[in-house]
């Protein structure tokens, strides 16, 4: 790798009457370059603004090879060390220029003091053509009096709510603060139009949007804060973390850092949710396993074959969880060998760069803007003051590696059931179901991974809330929503039109009625008759499927054009370790199931009570 420093230039009138000086840095990155290259920039005292623009060549690539794609970000004088203390912003490939001042910054970047010292432009060569990637970075420093840094205001942790009820939300959304095209106001309006009660911000590798949501929250809409951590080995959602909580993305699975990152996310109050695990864009496949996950996004945007693959892989994990009772006393989520629940296709916004030089007009971005922006395994620093010198290797090791295949007991989740509530999972109020009836005798489910569904909406025509996760929560608060998601008391629906009630009932040995809902365990004897009932509305011509650890045991329907229907099935815990429900649209492909209209998390059956997941610590 080589870098050259071009001649500087200056002008008398900059921002607020200050003096501007521009320095141009040029270099070449060969194939196989480190995931991250840091270009140092000395910022003198009295600097009011730092502005950066960059460009790189996009030569034609030979058939089968990828072209060039280069991402960009910024670290301030506090350095580039892992953990992001010096992080000031990230735009990946979504922008070709940005600025940072005390009072304002380009979306994706954090306003604040422009301190004197050594700053770094972070370059991330996502793909490099066989002939290499030539880049040019222009850095303009403007002197002058600093503006006043704004005091951030964040959305409240509580909305009005309806008490214990089913709430609808979308936890994977992108704004102009990463590679989305919608402002926060537009996303909030879309959420309300979609009938949502809560949303979660999830811009790629930045928290810059967090201070821009407060005015769009309200009694009718809870807005939680997060990030889509976009690594070279997959993407993971931070759901409902504390304002400004930053999760680093500069690692691969081989670096052994993800366990520590997951702990930091949970210490900030958030959930760890691998996103679109079977996406086929470069770097989008989830490669870290599920030992650290709180849930998995098995349905991302319009239901497509990669979602079907994710659903099948997730179902296989349920089967393992349902039968693996006794040996995970302190295993949290269980072993790290759960396999990869999947990935997503690049058309949904955090997909791949594609081939370097291509422009995807449907996405409105350059060749690599949509997929969010990736990571580093290796790190390198460049000395901007040198001529064509070699870039020094800054290293990246973090001391001892974490074992991704194991869980620490201290990180376990709380038990899924909540006997203190005295109320099994309720039926959806839209269906008139306020409960199951019978005694509230539910048990914690085994160690298992709940499923979620989100839109991953970036721009029109991506629909906010399609799909959406419908969660049973004690109230419309951040704490209650996260508890419901973590417990798996939820189902996924294609829109607010679709509502479900899904229950299992039985009779205990002493004659007491037993009832359980989504995400719970029906603690019935192995030979006890169990009645499983699914009631649905808003699903015209849809087929209902009941799925157990053996597979699809019942297919019923289609429902009438009114969209309302009910399915009942009888079994025993000895015959079915769990049961979950699906609603599928009509299909012309014979035995292949149609596109999903709704999917539930499971109800576990049987009185074998595996240890509850211990409370997760930070």
C-alpha positions as CSV (number, residue, x, y, z in Angstrom):
1,X,0.0,0.0,0.0
2,X,1.2,3.5,-0.8
3,X,0.1,6.9,0.1
4,X,1.1,10.3,-1.2
5,X,0.5,13.8,0.2
6,X,-0.5,16.4,-2.3
7,X,0.2,20.1,-2.0
8,X,-1.9,22.0,0.4
9,X,-3.9,25.1,-0.3
10,X,-5.5,27.9,1.7
11,X,-8.0,30.6,1.5
12,X,-8.8,33.7,3.6
13,X,-12.6,33.3,4.0
14,X,-13.9,30.0,5.5
15,X,-16.9,29.2,7.6
16,X,-17.7,32.0,9.9
17,X,-14.9,34.1,8.4
18,X,-12.2,31.6,9.3
19,X,-9.1,30.5,7.3
20,X,-9.4,27.3,5.3
21,X,-6.6,25.0,4.5
22,X,-7.0,21.9,2.4
23,X,-4.7,18.9,2.1
24,X,-5.2,16.2,-0.5
25,X,-4.1,12.6,0.3
26,X,-3.7,10.1,-2.4
27,X,-2.8,6.4,-2.3
28,X,-3.3,3.0,-3.7
29,X,-4.8,-0.1,-1.9
30,X,-4.0,-3.5,-3.4
31,X,-6.2,-6.6,-3.3
32,X,-5.9,-8.1,0.1
33,X,-5.6,-4.8,1.9
34,X,-6.6,-4.6,5.6
35,X,-10.2,-4.1,6.4
36,X,-9.4,-0.7,7.8
37,X,-6.8,1.9,6.9
38,X,-6.4,5.0,9.0
39,X,-5.1,8.2,7.5
40,X,-3.8,10.6,10.2
41,X,-4.6,14.3,10.0
42,X,-3.1,16.8,12.4
43,X,-5.7,19.3,13.6
44,X,-4.2,22.5,15.1
45,X,-5.7,24.4,18.0
46,X,-8.4,26.9,16.9
47,X,-9.9,24.7,14.3
48,X,-13.6,25.2,13.9
49,X,-14.5,22.6,11.3
50,X,-13.1,19.5,9.6
51,X,-14.6,18.7,6.2
52,X,-13.7,15.6,4.2
53,X,-14.4,14.5,0.6
54,X,-13.2,11.4,-1.1
55,X,-13.2,9.6,-4.4
56,X,-11.7,6.5,-5.8
57,X,-11.3,4.8,-9.2
58,X,-13.8,2.3,-10.4
59,X,-12.2,0.3,-13.2
60,X,-14.0,-2.5,-15.0
61,X,-13.4,-5.8,-13.2
62,X,-12.7,-9.1,-15.1
63,X,-15.7,-11.5,-15.2
64,X,-16.2,-13.1,-11.8
65,X,-14.1,-10.5,-10.0
66,X,-15.4,-7.7,-7.9
67,X,-14.8,-4.0,-8.5
68,X,-13.8,-1.3,-6.1
69,X,-15.9,-0.1,-3.2
70,X,-14.5,2.1,-0.4
71,X,-16.2,3.2,2.8
72,X,-15.3,6.1,5.0
73,X,-15.6,7.3,8.6
74,X,-13.9,9.6,11.1
75,X,-12.1,9.3,14.5
76,X,-11.0,12.3,16.6
77,X,-8.0,13.1,18.7
78,X,-9.0,10.4,21.2
79,X,-7.8,7.8,18.8
80,X,-9.0,4.7,16.9
81,X,-8.8,2.1,19.7
82,X,-11.4,-0.6,19.7
83,X,-14.5,0.4,21.6
84,X,-15.0,3.7,19.8
85,X,-13.9,6.3,22.3
86,X,-12.7,8.5,19.5
87,X,-15.6,7.7,17.1
88,X,-17.0,10.7,15.4
89,X,-19.0,9.2,12.6
90,X,-19.5,6.8,9.7
91,X,-21.1,7.1,6.3
92,X,-19.8,4.0,4.7
93,X,-20.3,4.4,1.0
94,X,-23.5,6.4,1.3
95,X,-21.8,9.8,1.0
96,X,-18.7,11.2,-0.7
97,X,-18.3,14.2,1.7
98,X,-19.0,15.2,5.3
99,X,-18.2,17.8,7.9
100,X,-18.0,18.0,11.7
101,X,-18.3,21.1,13.9
102,X,-19.2,21.7,17.5
103,X,-22.7,22.8,16.6
104,X,-23.5,20.6,13.6
105,X,-22.4,17.6,11.6
106,X,-23.4,15.7,8.5
107,X,-25.9,13.0,9.3
108,X,-24.0,9.9,10.3
109,X,-21.5,12.1,12.2
110,X,-21.5,13.5,15.7
111,X,-21.3,17.2,16.4
112,X,-19.0,18.3,19.2
113,X,-15.7,19.9,19.9
114,X,-13.0,19.8,17.2
115,X,-10.1,19.2,19.5
116,X,-6.5,19.7,18.6
117,X,-4.5,16.6,18.0
118,X,-4.2,13.7,15.6
119,X,-7.5,12.8,13.9
120,X,-7.9,9.8,11.5
121,X,-9.9,9.4,8.4
122,X,-11.0,5.7,8.4
123,X,-11.0,4.0,5.0
124,X,-12.5,0.6,4.6
125,X,-11.8,-1.1,1.3
126,X,-14.9,-3.3,1.1
127,X,-13.9,-4.8,-2.2
128,X,-10.8,-4.2,-4.3
129,X,-10.4,-4.8,-8.0
130,X,-7.5,-6.9,-9.2
131,X,-5.6,-3.8,-10.4
132,X,-6.0,-2.1,-7.0
133,X,-8.0,0.8,-5.6
134,X,-6.6,4.3,-6.1
135,X,-8.1,6.9,-3.8
136,X,-8.0,10.6,-3.2
137,X,-9.1,12.2,0.1
138,X,-9.4,16.0,0.6
139,X,-9.3,17.3,4.1
140,X,-10.3,20.9,4.8
141,X,-9.6,22.5,8.1
142,X,-11.4,25.8,8.9
143,X,-10.1,28.0,11.7
144,X,-12.5,30.2,13.7
145,X,-14.5,30.4,16.9
146,X,-16.3,27.2,17.7
147,X,-20.0,27.1,17.7
148,X,-21.9,25.9,20.8
149,X,-22.4,22.2,21.0
150,X,-26.1,21.3,21.1
151,X,-27.5,19.6,24.2
152,X,-28.9,16.3,22.9
153,X,-32.5,15.4,23.7
154,X,-33.6,11.8,23.4
155,X,-37.0,10.2,23.1
156,X,-38.7,9.1,26.4
157,X,-38.6,5.5,27.5
158,X,-42.4,5.4,27.8
159,X,-45.5,6.0,25.7
160,X,-49.1,6.0,26.9
161,X,-49.8,2.4,26.2
162,X,-52.8,0.2,27.0
163,X,-51.4,-1.7,30.0
164,X,-50.7,-5.4,29.3
165,X,-51.5,-5.9,25.7
166,X,-50.1,-6.8,22.3
167,X,-47.9,-4.0,20.8
168,X,-46.7,-3.8,17.2
169,X,-43.2,-2.6,16.2
170,X,-40.4,-2.5,13.7
171,X,-36.9,-2.7,15.0
172,X,-34.9,-2.5,11.8
173,X,-35.1,0.9,10.1
174,X,-32.6,3.1,8.3
175,X,-32.6,6.9,8.0
176,X,-30.5,9.6,6.3
177,X,-28.0,9.0,9.1
178,X,-26.8,6.0,7.2
179,X,-27.8,4.7,3.8
180,X,-31.5,5.4,4.1
181,X,-33.4,8.1,2.3
182,X,-36.0,9.0,4.9
183,X,-35.6,11.6,7.6
184,X,-36.7,10.6,11.1
185,X,-39.9,12.5,10.7
186,X,-40.8,10.5,7.6
187,X,-40.0,7.2,9.4
188,X,-42.2,8.1,12.4
189,X,-45.0,9.1,10.0
190,X,-44.6,5.8,8.2
191,X,-44.7,3.9,11.5
192,X,-48.0,5.6,12.5
193,X,-49.5,4.9,9.2
194,X,-48.5,1.2,9.5
195,X,-50.3,0.9,12.8
196,X,-47.1,0.5,14.9
197,X,-46.8,1.2,18.6
198,X,-43.0,1.2,18.7
199,X,-39.9,1.4,16.5
200,X,-36.2,1.1,16.9
201,X,-33.5,3.2,15.1
202,X,-30.8,1.0,13.5
203,X,-28.6,3.0,11.3
204,X,-25.4,1.3,10.2
205,X,-22.4,1.7,12.5
206,X,-23.5,5.1,14.0
207,X,-25.6,6.5,16.7
208,X,-25.8,10.0,15.2
209,X,-29.6,9.7,14.7
210,X,-30.3,9.2,18.5
211,X,-30.6,12.9,19.2
212,X,-33.0,13.5,16.3
213,X,-35.9,11.3,17.3
214,X,-37.4,13.0,20.4
215,X,-39.7,15.4,18.7
216,X,-41.2,12.5,16.7
217,X,-42.1,10.3,19.6
218,X,-45.5,10.7,21.3
219,X,-48.1,9.0,23.5
220,X,-48.9,6.8,20.5
221,X,-45.4,5.9,19.4
222,X,-42.5,4.6,21.5
223,X,-39.1,5.2,19.8
224,X,-36.2,3.1,21.0
225,X,-32.6,3.7,20.1
226,X,-30.1,1.3,18.5
227,X,-27.7,0.6,15.7
228,X,-27.1,-2.0,13.0
229,X,-23.6,-3.2,13.7
230,X,-22.3,-4.0,10.3
231,X,-19.3,-6.3,10.3
232,X,-17.5,-8.2,7.5
233,X,-19.1,-11.4,8.9
234,X,-22.6,-10.4,9.3
235,X,-24.9,-7.7,10.7
236,X,-26.5,-7.5,14.2
237,X,-29.2,-5.2,15.5
238,X,-28.8,-3.3,18.8
239,X,-32.4,-2.9,20.0
240,X,-33.4,-0.5,22.7
241,X,-30.0,0.5,24.1
242,X,-29.3,3.6,26.1
243,X,-29.0,6.9,24.1
244,X,-25.6,7.2,22.5
245,X,-24.5,3.6,23.3
246,X,-22.0,2.7,20.6
247,X,-21.2,-0.8,19.5
248,X,-18.0,-1.3,17.6
249,X,-18.1,-3.2,14.3
250,X,-14.4,-3.5,13.5
251,X,-13.8,-7.2,13.8
252,X,-14.5,-10.5,12.2
253,X,-15.6,-13.7,13.8
254,X,-12.0,-15.0,13.9
255,X,-11.0,-12.0,16.1
256,X,-13.0,-13.3,19.1
257,X,-14.4,-9.9,20.0
258,X,-18.1,-10.3,19.5
259,X,-18.8,-11.7,23.0
260,X,-17.4,-8.6,24.6
261,X,-19.4,-6.4,22.2
262,X,-22.6,-8.3,23.0
263,X,-21.9,-7.8,26.7
264,X,-21.5,-4.1,26.2
265,X,-24.8,-3.9,24.3
266,X,-26.6,-5.6,27.1
267,X,-24.9,-3.5,29.7
268,X,-26.4,-0.5,27.8
269,X,-29.8,-2.1,28.2
270,X,-30.1,-3.4,24.6
271,X,-30.9,-6.7,22.9
272,X,-28.5,-8.5,20.6
273,X,-30.4,-9.6,17.4
274,X,-28.5,-11.0,14.4
275,X,-30.1,-9.5,11.3
276,X,-31.2,-11.1,8.0
277,X,-28.9,-14.0,8.7
278,X,-29.1,-15.6,5.2
279,X,-28.6,-12.5,3.1
280,X,-26.4,-13.2,0.1
281,X,-24.6,-9.9,-0.1
282,X,-20.9,-10.0,0.6
283,X,-20.2,-9.8,4.4
284,X,-23.9,-10.1,5.3
285,X,-23.9,-13.7,6.2
286,X,-24.1,-14.2,10.0
287,X,-20.9,-16.0,11.0
288,X,-20.7,-15.5,14.8
289,X,-23.2,-18.2,15.9
290,X,-26.0,-17.6,18.3
291,X,-24.5,-18.1,21.7
292,X,-24.6,-14.3,22.4
293,X,-28.0,-13.6,20.7
294,X,-31.2,-12.5,22.4
295,X,-33.3,-13.1,19.3
296,X,-32.9,-13.6,15.6
297,X,-34.4,-11.8,12.7
298,X,-35.8,-14.6,10.6
299,X,-38.1,-12.4,8.4
300,X,-36.6,-9.3,6.8
301,X,-38.6,-7.1,4.4
302,X,-40.7,-8.9,1.8
303,X,-40.7,-12.6,2.4
304,X,-38.2,-14.3,0.0
305,X,-36.3,-17.6,-0.2
306,X,-33.6,-16.4,2.1
307,X,-36.2,-15.8,4.8
308,X,-37.5,-19.3,4.1
309,X,-34.0,-20.6,4.7
310,X,-33.7,-18.6,7.9
311,X,-37.0,-19.9,9.1
312,X,-36.0,-23.5,8.5
313,X,-32.6,-23.0,10.2
314,X,-34.3,-21.3,13.2
315,X,-36.8,-24.1,13.5
316,X,-34.0,-26.6,13.7
317,X,-32.5,-24.6,16.6
318,X,-35.9,-24.9,18.4
319,X,-35.8,-28.6,18.1
320,X,-32.4,-28.7,19.7
321,X,-33.6,-26.4,22.4
322,X,-36.7,-28.4,23.1
323,X,-34.9,-31.6,23.6
324,X,-31.7,-30.3,25.3
325,X,-33.1,-29.8,28.7
326,X,-30.6,-30.8,31.4
327,X,-27.1,-29.8,30.3
328,X,-27.5,-26.0,30.0
329,X,-28.0,-25.1,33.6
330,X,-25.8,-22.0,33.2
331,X,-25.4,-21.9,29.5
332,X,-27.5,-18.8,28.8
333,X,-28.4,-19.2,25.1
334,X,-26.8,-22.6,24.9
335,X,-23.9,-23.8,22.9
336,X,-22.3,-21.8,20.1
337,X,-22.9,-24.6,17.6
338,X,-26.4,-23.4,16.7
339,X,-25.4,-22.8,13.2
340,X,-26.2,-19.7,11.1
341,X,-29.8,-18.8,11.0
342,X,-29.1,-16.9,8.0
343,X,-28.6,-13.9,5.8
344,X,-30.3,-11.5,3.6
345,X,-30.3,-10.4,0.1
346,X,-28.6,-7.2,-0.8
347,X,-31.7,-5.6,-2.4
348,X,-33.0,-4.8,1.1
349,X,-30.6,-2.1,1.9
350,X,-27.9,-3.6,3.9
351,X,-27.0,-5.9,1.0
352,X,-23.7,-6.0,-0.7
353,X,-21.7,-3.4,-2.6
354,X,-22.3,-5.5,-5.7
355,X,-19.6,-5.3,-8.3
356,X,-17.5,-2.2,-7.7
357,X,-18.3,0.1,-10.5
358,X,-22.0,-0.5,-10.8
359,X,-24.7,2.0,-10.1
360,X,-28.0,0.6,-8.8
361,X,-30.5,3.2,-9.8
362,X,-33.3,1.5,-7.9
363,X,-31.5,2.0,-4.7
364,X,-30.4,5.5,-5.4
365,X,-26.9,4.9,-4.2
366,X,-23.5,4.1,-5.5
367,X,-22.3,0.6,-6.0
368,X,-21.8,0.0,-2.3
369,X,-24.1,2.5,-0.5
370,X,-26.9,0.1,0.5
371,X,-25.2,-2.6,2.4
372,X,-24.3,-0.5,5.3
373,X,-20.6,-0.8,5.8
374,X,-18.4,-3.2,7.1
375,X,-15.4,-3.8,9.2
376,X,-11.9,-4.6,9.9
377,X,-10.0,-7.6,11.0
378,X,-6.7,-6.0,10.5
379,X,-6.0,-2.4,10.9
380,X,-3.4,-0.2,9.3
381,X,-2.3,3.4,9.8
382,X,-1.1,5.7,7.1
383,X,1.3,8.5,7.6
384,X,0.0,11.4,5.6
385,X,3.2,13.2,5.8
386,X,5.2,10.6,3.9
387,X,5.6,10.3,0.2
388,X,5.0,6.8,-1.2
389,X,5.8,5.1,2.1
390,X,4.4,1.9,3.3
391,X,1.4,2.0,5.6
392,X,2.3,0.9,9.1
393,X,0.3,-2.0,10.6
394,X,-1.6,-0.7,13.6
395,X,-2.5,-4.2,14.8
396,X,-5.8,-5.2,16.2
397,X,-5.4,-7.9,18.7
398,X,-7.3,-7.5,22.0
399,X,-5.5,-9.9,24.3
400,X,-7.1,-13.2,25.0
401,X,-9.8,-14.3,22.6
402,X,-13.4,-14.8,23.7
403,X,-14.8,-18.3,23.2
404,X,-17.8,-17.6,21.0
405,X,-19.0,-21.2,21.4
406,X,-19.8,-20.8,25.1
407,X,-22.0,-18.7,27.2
408,X,-21.1,-17.2,30.6
409,X,-23.8,-17.9,33.2
410,X,-23.8,-14.3,34.2
411,X,-25.1,-13.3,30.8
412,X,-28.1,-15.6,30.9
413,X,-31.6,-14.2,30.2
414,X,-34.4,-14.1,32.8
415,X,-36.9,-16.9,32.7
416,X,-39.3,-16.6,29.9
417,X,-42.5,-17.1,31.8
418,X,-43.5,-14.6,34.4
419,X,-45.5,-16.4,37.1
420,X,-45.7,-13.1,39.1
421,X,-47.9,-11.7,36.4
422,X,-50.5,-14.4,37.1
423,X,-51.5,-14.2,33.4
424,X,-50.5,-16.4,30.6
425,X,-50.1,-14.9,27.2
426,X,-53.2,-13.0,26.2
427,X,-55.1,-13.4,23.0
428,X,-54.8,-10.5,20.6
429,X,-57.3,-7.8,21.6
430,X,-58.2,-7.3,18.0
431,X,-59.7,-10.8,18.1
432,X,-61.5,-10.2,21.4
433,X,-59.2,-12.4,23.3
434,X,-58.1,-11.0,26.7
435,X,-56.7,-14.2,28.0
436,X,-56.8,-18.0,27.8
437,X,-59.0,-18.7,30.8
438,X,-58.0,-21.5,33.1
439,X,-55.3,-21.4,35.7
440,X,-52.2,-19.3,35.0
441,X,-49.9,-22.3,35.3
442,X,-47.1,-21.7,32.8
443,X,-43.4,-22.6,33.1
444,X,-40.3,-21.0,31.6
445,X,-39.5,-22.3,28.2
446,X,-36.1,-23.9,27.7
447,X,-33.1,-22.0,26.5
448,X,-34.2,-21.0,23.0
449,X,-33.8,-18.2,20.5
450,X,-37.0,-16.1,19.8
451,X,-37.7,-15.0,16.2
452,X,-38.4,-11.5,15.1
453,X,-39.4,-9.8,11.9
454,X,-38.6,-6.3,10.7
455,X,-38.9,-4.2,7.5
456,X,-35.2,-3.1,7.1
457,X,-36.8,-0.2,5.2
458,X,-34.4,2.3,3.6
459,X,-36.5,4.3,1.2
460,X,-39.7,4.2,-0.8
461,X,-41.1,1.9,-1.8
462,X,-39.8,0.0,1.2
463,X,-42.7,-0.1,3.6
464,X,-42.2,0.7,7.3
465,X,-43.8,-2.1,9.4
466,X,-43.7,-4.8,6.7
467,X,-43.3,-7.1,8.4
468,X,-43.7,-6.2,12.1
469,X,-43.2,-8.0,15.4
470,X,-46.3,-8.1,17.6
471,X,-45.2,-8.5,21.3
472,X,-47.1,-9.1,24.5
473,X,-45.8,-6.6,27.0
474,X,-46.9,-5.2,30.3
475,X,-47.0,-1.7,28.9
476,X,-45.7,0.5,26.1
477,X,-42.3,1.1,27.7
478,X,-38.8,0.3,26.6
479,X,-38.3,-2.1,29.5
480,X,-41.6,-3.9,28.9
481,X,-41.2,-4.2,25.2
482,X,-37.6,-5.6,25.5
483,X,-38.8,-8.1,28.1
484,X,-41.5,-9.4,25.8
485,X,-39.1,-9.7,22.9
486,X,-36.5,-11.4,25.0
487,X,-39.1,-13.9,26.3
488,X,-40.4,-14.7,22.8
489,X,-43.9,-13.6,23.7
490,X,-44.4,-12.4,20.1
491,X,-45.3,-13.2,16.6
492,X,-44.5,-11.7,13.2
493,X,-47.2,-10.3,10.9
494,X,-46.9,-8.9,7.4
495,X,-49.0,-5.9,8.4
496,X,-51.3,-4.5,11.0
497,X,-54.2,-6.2,9.2
498,X,-53.1,-9.6,10.5
499,X,-53.9,-10.6,14.1
500,X,-53.4,-13.9,15.8
501,X,-54.4,-15.7,19.0
502,X,-52.5,-18.9,19.6
503,X,-52.9,-21.1,22.7
504,X,-52.4,-24.6,24.1
505,X,-54.6,-25.9,26.9
506,X,-54.6,-29.1,28.9
507,X,-55.6,-30.5,32.3
508,X,-53.2,-31.2,35.1
509,X,-53.0,-34.5,37.0
510,X,-55.0,-32.8,39.8
511,X,-57.7,-31.7,37.4
512,X,-56.6,-28.1,37.3
513,X,-56.9,-26.4,33.9
514,X,-53.6,-25.5,32.3
515,X,-53.0,-22.9,29.6
516,X,-50.0,-21.4,27.8
517,X,-49.5,-18.9,25.0
518,X,-46.8,-17.9,22.6
519,X,-43.3,-18.1,24.2
520,X,-44.5,-20.1,27.2
521,X,-44.4,-23.7,28.3
522,X,-47.6,-25.8,28.9
523,X,-46.4,-27.8,31.9
524,X,-48.7,-30.8,31.2
525,X,-47.9,-34.5,31.8
526,X,-46.4,-36.3,28.8
527,X,-49.5,-38.2,28.2
528,X,-52.0,-35.4,28.8
529,X,-54.3,-34.5,25.9
530,X,-53.4,-31.0,24.6
531,X,-55.6,-28.8,22.5
532,X,-53.8,-26.2,20.3
533,X,-56.0,-23.4,18.9
534,X,-55.1,-20.8,16.4
535,X,-57.5,-17.9,15.6
536,X,-56.6,-15.4,12.9
537,X,-58.0,-12.3,11.2
538,X,-56.9,-10.3,8.3
539,X,-55.6,-13.3,6.3
540,X,-57.9,-13.9,3.4
541,X,-57.3,-17.1,1.4
542,X,-54.3,-17.9,3.7
543,X,-53.5,-21.5,4.7
544,X,-52.7,-22.2,8.4
545,X,-49.8,-24.5,9.2
546,X,-48.9,-26.0,12.6
547,X,-45.3,-27.0,12.9
548,X,-43.7,-29.1,15.7
549,X,-40.3,-30.6,16.2
550,X,-41.3,-33.2,13.6
551,X,-42.2,-30.7,11.0
552,X,-45.5,-29.5,9.6
553,X,-48.2,-31.7,11.2
554,X,-51.3,-29.8,10.0
555,X,-52.2,-27.7,7.0
556,X,-55.7,-26.2,7.1
557,X,-57.6,-23.8,5.0
558,X,-57.6,-21.7,3.0
559,X,-59.4,-19.2,5.1
560,X,-62.4,-17.5,3.6
561,X,-62.1,-14.1,1.9
562,X,-63.2,-12.5,5.1
563,X,-59.8,-13.4,6.3
564,X,-61.0,-14.8,9.6
565,X,-60.6,-18.4,10.6
566,X,-59.8,-20.9,13.4
567,X,-57.8,-24.1,13.5
568,X,-57.8,-26.6,16.3
569,X,-55.4,-29.6,16.7
570,X,-54.9,-32.1,19.4
571,X,-51.7,-33.8,20.5
572,X,-49.7,-34.7,23.7
573,X,-46.4,-33.5,25.0
574,X,-45.0,-36.9,24.3
575,X,-45.8,-36.4,20.6
576,X,-44.8,-32.7,20.2
577,X,-42.0,-30.9,22.0
578,X,-43.3,-27.6,20.8
579,X,-45.8,-26.2,18.4
580,X,-45.8,-23.0,16.4
581,X,-48.1,-21.5,13.8
582,X,-47.7,-20.1,10.3
583,X,-50.1,-18.4,8.0
584,X,-49.2,-18.7,4.3
585,X,-50.5,-17.1,1.2
586,X,-51.7,-19.1,-1.7
587,X,-49.1,-20.6,-4.0
588,X,-49.0,-22.2,-7.4
589,X,-45.9,-24.2,-6.6
590,X,-47.6,-27.4,-5.4
591,X,-46.2,-28.6,-2.0
592,X,-44.0,-25.5,-1.6
593,X,-45.5,-23.3,1.1
594,X,-46.6,-19.8,0.0
595,X,-45.2,-16.5,1.2
596,X,-45.7,-16.0,4.9
597,X,-48.4,-13.8,6.2
598,X,-47.6,-14.5,9.9
599,X,-45.3,-16.6,12.0
600,X,-45.5,-17.3,15.7
601,X,-42.8,-18.1,18.2
602,X,-43.4,-21.6,19.8
603,X,-45.4,-22.9,22.7
604,X,-43.4,-25.6,24.4
605,X,-45.2,-28.7,25.7
606,X,-44.5,-31.0,28.6
607,X,-43.7,-30.9,32.3
608,X,-40.0,-31.4,32.0
609,X,-38.9,-28.1,33.3
610,X,-35.4,-27.2,32.1
611,X,-33.6,-24.5,34.0
612,X,-34.7,-21.0,33.4
613,X,-32.2,-18.8,31.6
614,X,-30.3,-16.9,34.3
615,X,-30.6,-13.1,34.3
616,X,-28.2,-11.6,31.8
617,X,-25.7,-9.3,33.3
618,X,-23.6,-6.7,31.4
